[in-house]
Amino acid sequence: QGAPVTTVIGDADRMKSILAGASPVTFSIPPMLQGV
């Protein structure tokens, strides 16, 4: 039962890393400016 929990935590950390890496790119090019 411990393995699935560890996998979920690992996936969560992975998603955080992906979101953290994508956030600067997303915020550096605001959608509003793209619309203009």
N, C-alpha and C positions, 0 to 999 in steps of 0.2 A: 504493500500500500504506500510505502514511502517513495517508490520510484515515480509514480504518476505525479505526486505532489512536487517532486524535484523538477520533473519535466515541465510542469505548468509554470513554476517559478522561473525556470530557465527561459521559457518562451516569453514570459512577461518581461524579463530583463532584455531579451533580444528585441522585443517590440519597442521598449523604452529607448534602446540604443538607436533603432531605426528612426523613431519619431524625433529623437534628439538630433540626429544627423540631418533629418529632412527639414526640421523647423527653421534653422538659419537660412536655408535656401528659399523656403516658402516666404519667410518674412522679408528677405532681401528683395523679393519681387512681389510687392503687394498686388493682389488681384485688382484693386481699384485702379492702380496705375496701368495695369495691362488693359483695362477697359478703355482708359483714356488713350 
